[in-house]
Amino acid sequence: MKKSVLFLLLGGCFASVWAQRLPTEVQQAMRLADIPASATAILVQEVNSRSPKLSVNVHKSFNPASTMKLITTGAALDLLGPSYTWKTQAYITGEMRGDVLRGDLIFKGSGDPKFVSENLWHFLRQIRAKGIRDIRGDILLDRGAMATKSFDASEFDGAPEKAYNAGPDALLLNFKAVKLQFSPDGTIGKARVAVDPPLEDFSIDMPALSNEECNGWQKKLELGVNSSGVGFSGTYDSTCGEQSWFVHAYWISNDQYFGAAFKQIWRDIGGSFGGEVKSGSSPASATLFAEWISPPLTDIVRDINKFSNNVMARQLLVTLGMDPQGQPATAQRGARAIQHWLAEKRIAAPELVIENGSGLSRTEKISAATMGKLLSVMWRSPRMPEFVASLPITSHDGSMRKRLNDTEVAGRGHIKTGGLRGVRTIAGYMLAASGKRYIVVHFINHPNAGEGNIVHDALLQWVYENG
């Protein structure tokens, strides 16, 4: 065998061994966290290189937790475009007589991921300004853009009250969450509770005050809910001061939630309405009366990735499943759209499993190799600025705000994080001291993954110093 050929073979062998070898700092962190190398996958690769600097278990399938949002948002930016918007439209039937609508007012949704109560208030003000004061018909809610099916908010973790457990909805309002604002009042011995958005006919049983330390205050309240309001069988610690609790309003239907918010706001702005709020479709004879346009997709992607918003990610996946033929969109069709997009980008991902696109799942799977290819494609994409800007910055904002503070890594990484019970993950880009930028993917699936942040931080520090 020629020496040159032998050198190439041996060199490739040594490179492979070197690429699999964990840095000492990372090994030490893993020992501290009691996490074996077999439970991790690591990919470190310079953005302009085709060869990894560090590669461990990269083809093994892992639960990615919220780093799955990078797949959903990356595909969405490319397929829909950064200026894509959602429309919430108001149609009317019947006739107008002065400021009286003798017919129905119809709200037709397209899946706006961020249609919050403030937007509804402005939209209803717009409708009032265009001449409607008294509605003599019904309010119909047209959710036909997305397939409607029962959604079990307790399926994932048995905690349906958690705000992240809201399901997709073409007319999703305020993430179907209520903000409970607690304020202790010693004069009555109870905590006053304000509700946002305001919901008509929504009762609140104020909790009694206690003088205990403010630890685990939400659990001490022992929240109880029903279709007409909330109550508490526990107490609120006066030492807690003012606190907020975002709760998924799972105990009422989407129609009831939207209807309660609509009635309260409509009455507050001087409108009157005596009909029903119910699901319905827009008849061909209906006339478009007003329209609300969402922020652009770039803003939505930023919220999803910076703050790991699971509900918005679910909405986005279903949006990707919109059918040009007008069939209701589904998460399954959205997942297929992502698979086709990856194939077009020449990313083979046989291990990829997409359930809801948010990572709030026990079934979603991906390899570090596939995630790395996605990050490489997005780095070379015209959508790169929008995509990278959506990622949390180390020690500065989002889910990385409290990570790696007072280190050289601060401000040098755009890193998406993920976490579930038994899962800790990171994926994104790291600017090394050398001036080179690296793709970094690190998955941990292990019962001790809760300690995995120290391992992630050790890896990012190593990339900064050695990249």
C-alpha positions in Angstrom: 0.0 0.0 0.0 1.3 3.4 -0.9 2.4 5.6 2.0 0.1 8.4 0.9 -3.0 6.1 0.9 -1.9 4.7 4.3 -1.6 8.2 5.7 -5.0 9.2 4.5 -6.6 6.0 6.0 -4.8 6.5 9.3 -5.5 10.2 9.3 -9.2 9.6 8.7 -9.2 7.0 11.5 -7.5 9.3 13.9 -9.9 12.2 13.0 -12.9 9.9 13.7 -11.5 8.9 17.1 -10.8 12.5 17.9 -14.2 13.7 16.8 -15.8 11.1 19.2 -13.7 12.1 22.2 -15.4 14.2 24.7 -13.6 17.3 26.0 -12.2 16.9 29.5 -14.4 19.8 30.8 -17.5 18.2 29.4 -16.6 14.8 30.8 -16.1 16.4 34.3 -19.5 18.1 34.1 -21.2 14.8 33.0 -19.6 13.0 36.0 -20.9 15.8 38.3 -24.4 15.4 36.8 -24.1 11.6 36.8 -25.1 11.5 33.1 -23.4 8.8 31.0 -22.1 9.6 27.5 -24.4 7.0 26.0 -27.4 9.2 27.1 -26.1 12.2 25.1 -25.6 13.3 21.5 -23.2 16.1 20.6 -22.5 17.9 17.4 -20.1 20.8 17.0 -19.4 22.0 13.5 -18.1 25.2 12.0 -20.9 26.8 9.9 -18.8 26.8 6.7 -17.4 23.3 7.2 -18.7 19.9 6.2 -16.7 18.0 8.9 -17.6 18.1 12.6 -15.2 19.3 15.2 -17.0 17.1 17.8 -19.4 14.3 17.0 -21.0 11.9 19.5 -24.0 9.7 18.9 -25.2 12.1 16.2 -27.3 9.5 14.3 -29.0 8.2 17.4 -32.7 9.2 17.9 -33.4 11.5 20.9 -36.3 13.4 22.3 -35.4 17.1 21.4 -37.9 18.8 23.8 -38.3 22.5 22.7 -35.5 22.5 20.3 -38.0 20.8 18.0 -39.4 24.4 17.5 -36.3 25.1 15.3 -37.6 22.6 12.8 -41.1 24.1 12.8 -40.0 27.7 12.7 -37.2 27.1 10.2 -39.6 25.4 7.7 -42.2 28.1 8.3 -39.9 31.0 7.5 -38.9 29.3 4.3 -42.3 28.0 3.2 -44.5 30.9 4.2 -42.0 33.8 4.1 -41.1 36.2 6.9 -43.9 38.6 6.1 -46.7 36.0 6.3 -49.7 37.1 8.3 -52.9 35.6 9.6 -56.3 37.3 9.1 -59.2 37.3 11.5 -62.2 38.5 9.6 -65.6 39.8 10.7 -68.6 39.2 8.3 -72.2 40.3 8.7 -75.5 38.9 7.5 -78.9 40.6 7.4 -79.1 44.3 7.1 -77.9 47.5 8.9 -80.4 50.0 10.1 -78.6 52.9 11.5 -76.3 51.4 14.1 -78.3 48.3 14.5 -77.3 45.0 12.8 -80.3 42.9 12.2 -78.4 39.8 11.5 -75.4 37.8 12.6 -71.8 39.0 13.2 -69.4 36.2 12.2 -65.8 35.9 13.2 -63.7 33.8 10.9 -60.3 32.8 12.1 -57.2 31.5 10.2 -55.2 30.4 13.2 -53.5 33.6 14.4 -51.0 32.4 17.0 -51.1 35.7 18.9 -54.6 37.0 18.8 -54.7 38.3 22.4 -57.4 40.1 24.3 -55.9 43.5 23.5 -56.2 42.7 19.8 -59.8 41.7 20.2 -60.5 45.0 22.0 -59.0 47.0 19.1 -60.8 44.8 16.6 -64.2 45.3 18.3 -63.4 49.1 18.5 -62.9 49.0 14.7 -66.2 47.3 14.3 -67.9 49.9 16.5 -66.3 52.7 14.6 -67.7 51.3 11.4 -71.2 51.8 12.7 -72.4 48.7 14.6 -73.6 49.3 18.1 -76.5 46.9 18.6 -76.3 43.3 17.4 -79.8 41.7 17.1 -78.6 38.4 15.7 -76.0 35.9 17.0 -72.2 35.8 17.1 -71.0 32.9 14.9 -67.5 31.6 15.3 -66.1 30.1 12.1 -63.2 27.8 12.9 -63.3 26.0 9.6 -59.7 26.8 8.6 -58.5 24.2 11.1 -59.9 20.7 11.7 -61.9 20.7 14.9 -61.5 17.7 17.2 -61.6 17.1 20.9 -58.3 18.0 22.6 -57.3 16.4 25.8 -55.4 19.1 27.8 -54.5 16.5 30.5 -52.9 14.0 28.1 -49.3 15.2 28.2 -48.7 15.6 31.9 -52.1 15.3 33.7 -52.1 19.1 34.4 -54.7 20.6 32.1 -54.6 23.9 34.0 -51.0 24.6 32.8 -51.1 27.4 30.2 -48.9 25.4 27.8 -51.5 22.7 27.5 -54.0 24.7 25.3 -54.7 23.0 21.9 -54.7 24.5 18.4 -57.7 26.6 17.3 -58.5 28.6 14.2 -59.9 31.3 16.5 -57.5 30.9 19.4 -57.9 33.9 21.7 -55.3 34.9 24.3 -53.9 31.3 24.2 -57.2 30.4 26.0 -55.5 31.5 29.2 -56.7 33.6 32.1 -54.3 35.7 34.2 -55.2 35.6 37.9 -53.6 38.6 39.6 -53.4 38.2 43.4 -53.1 41.1 45.8 -53.3 40.6 49.6 -55.8 42.8 51.5 -55.3 42.6 55.2 -58.5 44.6 55.9 -60.7 41.7 54.8 -58.2 38.9 55.5 -58.3 37.7 51.9 -56.4 38.1 48.6 -58.2 40.0 46.0 -58.1 38.4 42.6 -58.4 40.2 39.3 -58.9 38.3 36.0 -57.5 39.2 32.6 -59.1 39.0 30.1 -62.3 40.1 31.7 -64.8 37.3 31.4 -68.6 38.0 31.7 -70.4 36.1 34.5 -67.1 34.7 35.8 -67.1 34.4 39.6 -64.1 34.3 41.9 -64.0 33.0 45.4 -61.2 35.0 47.1 -58.7 32.9 49.1 -58.1 33.5 52.8 -54.7 35.0 53.8 -52.1 33.2 55.8 -48.8 34.4 57.3 -46.5 31.6 56.1 -43.4 31.9 54.0 -44.1 32.5 50.3 -42.9 29.1 49.0 -44.9 27.1 46.6 -47.7 29.5 46.9 -49.6 28.1 43.8 -49.8 24.6 45.3 -51.0 26.0 48.7 -53.9 27.7 47.0 -55.4 24.4 45.7 -57.2 25.8 42.7 -60.7 24.6 41.9 -62.5 25.4 38.7 -65.9 25.0 37.1 -67.8 26.5 34.1 -68.7 29.7 36.0 -65.5 30.6 37.9 -62.7 29.6 40.1 -62.3 29.0 43.8 -59.5 28.0 46.3 -59.6 25.5 49.1 -56.2 26.6 50.4 -54.7 30.0 51.5 -52.6 32.8 50.0 -49.5 33.9 51.9 -49.7 37.6 52.7 -45.9 37.7 52.4 -46.1 36.9 48.7 -47.3 40.4 47.9 -48.7 40.7 44.3 -48.4 37.6 42.2 -49.7 36.4 38.8 -50.8 33.0 37.7 -51.6 32.1 34.1 -54.1 29.3 34.0 -55.4 27.4 30.9 -59.2 27.7 30.9 -59.7 24.1 30.1 -63.0 23.8 32.0 -64.9 25.8 29.4 -65.2 25.3 25.6 -63.4 27.6 23.1 -66.8 29.1 22.2 -67.6 29.9 25.8 -64.2 31.5 26.3 -64.4 33.6 23.2 -68.0 34.5 24.0 -67.3 35.5 27.6 -64.4 37.8 26.5 -66.5 39.2 23.6 -69.5 40.1 25.7 -67.5 41.8 28.4 -65.4 43.9 25.9 -68.4 44.7 23.7 -70.4 46.0 26.7 -67.4 48.0 27.9 -67.1 49.8 24.6 -70.8 50.7 24.5 -72.2 47.9 22.4 -75.3 45.8 23.1 -76.0 42.2 22.3 -78.6 39.8 23.4 -78.1 36.7 21.2 -76.0 33.6 21.5 -72.3 33.0 20.8 -71.8 29.7 19.0 -69.9 27.8 16.3 -71.0 28.4 12.8 -69.7 28.9 9.2 -69.7 32.0 7.0 -72.5 31.7 4.4 -71.8 32.7 0.8 -74.1 35.7 1.3 -72.2 37.1 4.2 -70.4 40.4 3.7 -66.9 41.1 4.8 -67.2 44.0 7.3 -63.8 44.3 9.1 -60.4 42.6 9.3 -57.6 42.1 11.8 -54.2 41.3 10.6 -51.6 39.6 12.8 -48.0 40.6 13.3 -45.7 39.1 10.6 -44.3 35.6 10.9 -40.9 37.0 12.0 -42.5 38.3 15.2 -44.3 35.1 15.8 -41.1 33.0 15.3 -39.3 35.3 17.7 -41.9 34.7 20.4 -41.9 31.0 19.8 -38.1 30.5 20.0 -37.1 33.2 22.5 -39.8 32.3 25.0 -40.4 28.7 24.0 -44.2 29.3 23.5 -45.7 25.8 22.9 -49.2 27.0 22.0 -47.9 29.3 19.3 -45.7 26.5 17.9 -48.7 24.2 17.7 -50.6 26.8 15.8 -47.7 27.3 13.4 -47.5 23.6 12.7 -51.2 23.4 11.8 -50.8 26.6 9.7 -48.2 24.7 7.6 -50.9 22.1 7.0 -53.2 24.6 5.3 -54.6 23.0 2.1 -54.8 25.1 -1.1 -58.0 23.2 -1.9 -59.6 24.6 1.3 -59.6 21.5 3.4 -59.3 22.1 7.1 -55.6 22.2 8.2 -54.2 19.5 10.5 -51.0 19.0 12.5 -50.5 15.8 10.5 -50.6 17.7 7.2 -48.2 20.3 8.7 -45.8 17.5 9.7 -45.9 16.2 6.1 -45.1 19.6 4.8 -42.0 19.8 6.9 -40.9 16.4 5.8 -41.3 17.4 2.1 -39.4 20.6 2.8 -36.5 18.7 4.5 -36.4 16.4 1.5 -36.1 19.4 -0.9 -33.2 20.6 1.2 -31.6 17.2 0.9 -31.9 16.5 4.6 -32.7 12.8 5.0 -34.4 12.4 8.4 -35.7 8.8 8.7 -35.7 9.1 12.5 -37.8 12.3 12.6 -41.1 12.1 14.4 -43.3 15.3 14.6 -46.3 15.2 16.8 -47.2 18.9 17.5 -44.0 20.8 16.4 -43.4 22.3 19.8 -41.4 19.6 21.6 -44.0 19.3 24.3 -44.2 15.6 23.5 -42.9 12.2 24.6 -43.1 10.9 21.0 -41.2 13.6 19.0 -37.8 12.4 18.0 -34.8 13.7 16.0 -31.1 13.1 15.7 -28.3 15.6 16.4 -27.2 15.1 12.8 -30.6 16.1 11.4 -30.8 19.1 13.7 -27.3 20.1 12.7 -28.2 19.9 9.0 -31.3 22.1 9.7 -29.1 24.7 11.4 -26.6 24.5 8.5 -29.4 25.0 5.9 -30.8 27.9 7.8 -27.4 29.6 8.1 -27.1 29.6 4.3 -30.8 30.6 3.8 -32.0 34.0 2.8 -34.1 33.7 6.0 -31.0 33.4 8.2 -31.2 36.9 9.8 -34.8 36.3 10.9 -34.1 32.8 12.1 -30.9 33.5 14.1 -32.4 36.7 15.6 -35.3 34.6 17.0 -33.0 32.5 19.2 -32.2 33.3 22.9 -28.9 35.0 23.4 -26.7 33.6 26.1 -27.1 35.6 29.4 -29.2 38.2 27.7 -32.8 37.1 26.9 -35.3 34.4 26.5 -34.6 31.0 28.1 -30.9 31.8 28.1 -31.2 35.0 30.1 -29.9 33.5 33.4 -27.3 31.2 31.8 -23.6 31.8 31.6 -23.7 35.2 33.1 -20.4 36.9 33.9 -18.5 34.5 31.5 -16.8 35.1 28.1 -19.7 33.2 26.5 -22.2 35.9 27.5 -23.8 37.4 24.4 -21.9 35.1 22.0 -24.4 32.3 21.6 -27.8 32.2 19.9 -29.0 29.0 21.6 -32.5 27.4 21.8 -33.1 25.4 24.9 -35.4 22.5 25.7 -36.5 20.7 28.8 -38.9 18.0 29.9 -38.7 15.5 32.7 -35.7 13.4 31.8 -34.7 15.7 28.8 -32.4 18.7 28.5 -31.3 20.0 25.1 -29.7 22.9 23.4 -29.2 23.8 19.7 -28.0 26.9 17.9 -25.0 28.9 17.0 -21.9 29.9 19.0 -19.3 32.5 18.2 -15.9 31.3 19.4 -13.0 33.5 20.6 -11.3 32.8 17.2 -14.1 34.6 15.4 -15.4 31.4 13.9 -19.0 30.5 14.3 -20.1 27.0 15.2 -23.3 25.0 15.0 -23.8 23.4 18.4 -26.3 20.6 19.2 -26.4 18.8 22.5 -29.2 16.4 23.5 -29.5 14.6 26.9 -32.1 12.0 27.5 -31.6 10.5 31.0 -33.3 10.4 34.4 -30.6 12.9 35.7 -31.2 15.3 32.8 -32.4 17.9 35.2 -28.7 18.5 36.1 -27.8 18.8 32.4 -27.5 22.6 32.2 -24.0 22.4 33.7 -23.0 20.0 31.0 -24.5 22.3 28.3 -22.7 25.3 29.7 -19.4 23.4 29.9 -19.8 22.5 26.2 -20.5 26.1 25.2 -17.5 27.3 27.2 -15.3 24.7 25.5 -16.6 25.7 22.0 -15.8 29.4 22.8 -12.3 28.6 23.9 -11.3 25.9 21.4 -13.4 26.7 18.3 
